[in-house]
Amino acid sequence: MIEASRVELASGETEVIQTPTASGRGQKITRCANCKIAVWSNYGGAGDAIRFVRVGTLASPDAFAPDIHIYTSTKQDWVKLSGQIPEVEEYYSSREYWPAESLERLKRLRSG
């Protein structure tokens, strides 16, 4: 997750697909217009100011290890998690898991 203003598309064109979600708020998935790979999402609760960037689309994806595993209730049985990173069955409370600096960035972003 990162501020949309900090995301730069290196090349190509994108298209946005509106997708329903269990929350009812939906999400906009931005995909490569050519190969259709998801590049980032904007979730209804977070709005357009925050992008959930797919790490595999970055130039150096191995530079960004996960800091939480979400929606583990729907992971495949063959996916084995280490237990060294927090795991939650669905989504999570940012107040519970995020560092204070990240919470402050979100607060500033939402206040405009």
Secondary structure, DSSP 4 states (H G I P E B T S, - for coil): -EEGGG----SS-EEEEEE--TTSS-EEEEEETTT--EEEEEETTT-TTEEEE-GGGSSSGGG---S-B--GGGS-TT----SSS-B-SS---HHHHS-HHHHHHHHHHHH-
